Amino acid sequence: MAMSLAIGTTLFAQGNGLQGINDATNMVTSYFDPGTKLIYAIGAVVGLIGGVKVYGKFSSGDPDTSKTAASWFGACIFLIVAATILRSFFL
């Protein structure tokens, strides 16, 4: 009797665990579209701020304008590529 109770409990627990994992997977994948759009929006804001900052340095004749432009451009590209790779990796 104890053995049948243990087997029944084990089978019941495996079914609930599998359902929980499937529910968690569905919940996590449902957050990727809004998360990706949020990262793209952050990239756009960072790009605009960087453009204004580079323009200010260029207008004032600062010698390290190209360094600033490259770093802001690299940050925007990183955000876009990271969002795309994460989306394709997990979905």
Beta strands, then each sheet from edge to edge (+ up, - down):
end
